[in-house]
Amino acid sequence: MIKNDYTIRITQKEDYLPTEIIVRQAFLKKDKPVCLEHYLLNQLRKNDDFIHELDFVMEKDGRIIGQNVFVKANIKADDGRDIPVLTMGPISIVPDLQRQGYGKAILDYSLEKAAEMGFGAVCIAGNIKFYQHSGFKYASEMGIRYHGLPEGASAAFFLCKELKNGFLDGVTGEYATPQCYFVTQEDTDRYDKDFPAAAE
C-alpha cells in the first residue's frame, strides 16, 4: 500500500514528451520489443475527441511517474440510440514503481474526475485482475458487446464501469474502439526516428 507521497495534476504541453517517454518505457517489454503506445498518445492529443481536462500526470519527488488519458466514445444501442461514454488509456507508471499501488491511485483519481465532469460510463480493453479493484466489470455482464468480435470468442478483455449509477440500465448494444486508437507500426517507426534516445 502506498503512502500519499504523490500529486496528480492536469498535463501541460511541456509534459507531453516526458509522458510519451514514460509510456514507451512502461509498455516496451523484453517479450514485446514493439511499442505503439507512445505514438498513440501523441496522436490522441491531437484528436477532437481527446479530453484535455482528463489528461493527468502523477508526480513524486518532482518527477513525473505516471499518466492517464480519456477519449470520447459511444455505444450503438440496439434501440438505435448513441450512448455517449468514455474510453481510457494508455495509462502507465514508470517501470521501477509498478505494482506499488500508484497505477490504481491515478486510475481512481481520474475516474472520479471524469464522473465529476458528468460522464456516465467508461469502456476499455484491459485485464480484469487489475481493473476490478476500481469497479470495472465484464462489459458482457452489462449487456454491451464488442464490435466485430467473432461469435464464441472470449470477450474477457472488454470491461466497463458506470460512473453514474444506473447510467446503462436498460441499455444493450455494441461498442467499438474509436478509430483514433488505431495507429500503424509504419507511422510509429517514422515517429521513432526522432524520438529521444532517453526512451530506450
C-alpha positions as CSV (number, residue, x, y, z in Angstrom):
1,M,0.0,0.0,0.0
2,I,1.5,3.4,-1.0
3,K,1.5,6.4,1.2
4,N,0.1,9.7,-0.1
5,D,3.6,10.7,-1.4
6,Y,2.5,11.9,-4.8
7,T,0.4,14.6,-6.6
8,I,-1.8,14.3,-9.6
9,R,-2.5,17.2,-11.8
10,I,-3.6,18.2,-15.3
11,T,-1.0,17.6,-18.0
12,Q,0.7,20.7,-19.5
13,K,2.2,20.9,-23.0
14,E,5.7,20.7,-21.6
15,D,4.7,17.3,-20.1
16,Y,3.8,15.8,-23.5
17,L,7.2,14.4,-24.4
18,P,8.1,13.2,-20.9
19,T,4.8,11.3,-20.7
20,E,5.3,9.8,-24.1
21,I,8.7,8.6,-22.9
22,I,7.1,7.1,-19.7
23,V,4.5,5.3,-21.8
24,R,7.2,3.8,-24.0
25,Q,9.2,2.7,-21.1
26,A,6.2,1.2,-19.4
27,F,4.9,-0.7,-22.5
28,L,8.2,-1.8,-24.1
29,K,8.8,-5.3,-22.7
30,K,11.6,-7.8,-23.4
31,D,9.0,-10.3,-24.7
32,K,7.3,-7.5,-26.8
33,P,10.0,-5.4,-28.4
34,V,7.5,-3.4,-30.4
35,C,5.7,-0.4,-28.8
36,L,3.0,1.8,-30.4
37,E,1.5,3.3,-27.3
38,H,3.8,6.4,-27.0
39,Y,3.0,7.3,-30.6
40,L,-0.7,6.6,-30.0
41,L,-0.6,9.1,-27.0
42,N,1.0,11.7,-29.3
43,Q,-1.8,11.2,-31.9
44,L,-4.7,11.1,-29.3
45,R,-3.8,14.5,-28.0
46,K,-4.4,16.0,-31.5
47,N,-7.8,14.4,-31.9
48,D,-11.1,16.3,-31.4
49,D,-12.4,13.6,-29.1
50,F,-9.5,13.7,-26.7
51,I,-10.5,15.3,-23.4
52,H,-7.7,17.6,-22.3
53,E,-9.4,18.2,-18.9
54,L,-8.9,14.5,-18.2
55,D,-5.3,14.2,-19.2
56,F,-3.4,13.6,-16.0
57,V,0.1,13.2,-14.8
58,M,1.3,11.8,-11.4
59,E,4.4,13.3,-9.8
60,K,6.6,12.0,-6.9
61,D,9.6,13.9,-5.6
62,G,9.5,16.3,-8.6
63,R,9.4,13.5,-11.1
64,I,6.6,12.5,-13.4
65,I,6.0,8.8,-12.6
66,G,2.7,8.1,-14.3
67,Q,-0.2,9.3,-16.6
68,N,-3.7,8.6,-17.8
69,V,-5.9,9.9,-20.5
70,F,-9.6,9.7,-21.7
71,V,-11.3,9.9,-25.1
72,K,-14.9,10.3,-26.0
73,A,-16.6,7.1,-27.4
74,N,-20.1,5.7,-27.7
75,I,-22.2,2.6,-27.6
76,K,-24.5,1.9,-30.5
77,A,-27.6,0.8,-28.6
78,D,-29.8,-1.9,-30.0
79,D,-32.8,0.6,-29.9
80,G,-30.9,2.9,-32.3
81,R,-29.6,5.4,-29.7
82,D,-26.0,6.5,-29.5
83,I,-25.0,6.3,-25.8
84,P,-22.0,8.6,-25.0
85,V,-19.3,7.0,-22.9
86,L,-15.6,7.3,-22.4
87,T,-12.7,5.1,-23.2
88,M,-9.4,5.4,-21.5
89,G,-5.6,4.9,-21.9
90,P,-2.9,4.5,-22.3
91,I,-2.4,4.5,-18.6
92,S,1.1,3.9,-17.3
93,I,3.5,4.0,-14.3
94,V,7.3,4.1,-14.7
95,P,8.7,0.6,-14.5
96,D,10.6,1.0,-11.2
97,L,7.4,2.0,-9.4
98,Q,4.9,-0.5,-10.9
99,R,3.0,-2.9,-8.7
100,Q,3.2,-0.5,-5.7
101,G,-0.3,1.0,-5.9
102,Y,0.4,4.1,-8.0
103,G,-1.5,2.8,-11.0
104,K,-4.7,2.3,-9.0
105,A,-4.2,5.7,-7.4
106,I,-4.1,7.6,-10.6
107,L,-6.9,5.4,-12.1
108,D,-9.2,6.0,-9.2
109,Y,-8.5,9.7,-9.2
110,S,-9.0,10.2,-12.9
111,L,-12.3,8.1,-12.8
112,E,-13.5,10.4,-10.0
113,K,-12.7,13.5,-12.1
114,A,-14.5,12.0,-15.1
115,A,-17.6,11.4,-13.0
116,E,-17.4,15.0,-11.7
117,M,-17.5,16.2,-15.3
118,G,-20.8,14.3,-15.8
119,F,-19.6,11.3,-17.9
120,G,-21.7,8.2,-17.3
121,A,-19.5,5.2,-18.1
122,V,-16.1,4.0,-19.3
123,C,-15.5,1.1,-21.7
124,I,-11.9,-0.2,-22.0
125,A,-9.9,-3.2,-23.1
126,G,-7.9,-4.4,-20.1
127,N,-7.1,-7.0,-17.5
128,I,-10.0,-7.7,-15.1
129,K,-7.5,-8.7,-12.4
130,F,-6.3,-5.1,-12.2
131,Y,-9.4,-3.1,-13.1
132,Q,-11.9,-4.9,-11.0
133,H,-10.4,-3.2,-7.9
134,S,-11.6,0.1,-9.3
135,G,-15.1,-1.2,-10.1
136,F,-14.8,-2.4,-13.6
137,K,-16.8,-5.4,-14.7
138,Y,-17.0,-7.6,-17.8
139,A,-19.0,-5.5,-20.3
140,S,-20.9,-8.6,-21.3
141,E,-22.5,-8.6,-17.8
142,M,-23.9,-5.2,-18.6
143,G,-25.3,-6.1,-22.0
144,I,-22.5,-4.4,-24.0
145,R,-20.9,-6.3,-26.9
146,Y,-17.5,-5.6,-28.5
147,H,-17.8,-4.7,-32.2
148,G,-16.5,-7.3,-34.6
149,L,-15.8,-10.0,-32.1
150,P,-16.4,-13.4,-33.7
151,E,-19.2,-15.5,-32.2
152,G,-17.9,-17.7,-29.4
153,A,-14.7,-15.6,-29.0
154,S,-13.7,-14.6,-25.5
155,A,-14.7,-11.0,-24.5
156,A,-12.8,-11.2,-21.2
157,F,-10.7,-8.3,-22.3
158,F,-13.7,-5.9,-22.7
159,L,-14.5,-4.1,-19.5
160,C,-17.0,-1.4,-18.4
161,K,-17.6,0.8,-15.4
162,E,-20.5,3.0,-14.7
163,L,-19.6,6.5,-13.4
164,K,-23.2,7.3,-12.7
165,N,-25.3,4.6,-11.0
166,G,-27.9,3.2,-13.4
167,F,-26.4,5.0,-16.5
168,L,-26.5,1.8,-18.5
169,D,-29.7,0.4,-17.1
170,G,-31.8,-1.0,-19.9
171,V,-29.0,-0.4,-22.5
172,T,-27.8,-3.2,-24.7
173,G,-25.7,-2.6,-27.6
174,E,-22.3,-2.6,-29.3
175,Y,-19.1,-0.7,-28.5
176,A,-16.3,-0.1,-31.0
177,T,-12.9,1.3,-30.1
178,P,-12.7,4.8,-31.6
179,Q,-10.7,4.9,-34.8
180,C,-8.2,7.3,-33.3
181,Y,-6.8,4.4,-31.4
182,F,-5.6,2.6,-34.5
183,V,-2.1,3.6,-35.4
184,T,0.3,1.7,-37.6
185,Q,3.8,0.3,-37.0
186,E,5.0,2.1,-40.1
187,D,3.9,5.5,-38.7
188,T,5.3,4.7,-35.3
189,D,8.7,3.7,-36.8
190,R,8.7,7.0,-38.7
191,Y,8.0,8.9,-35.5
192,D,10.6,6.9,-33.5
193,K,13.4,8.2,-35.9
194,D,13.3,11.5,-34.0
195,F,12.2,10.1,-30.6
196,P,14.7,10.8,-27.8
197,A,17.2,8.1,-27.0
198,A,16.2,8.5,-23.4
199,A,13.1,6.4,-24.2
200,E,15.3,3.4,-24.8
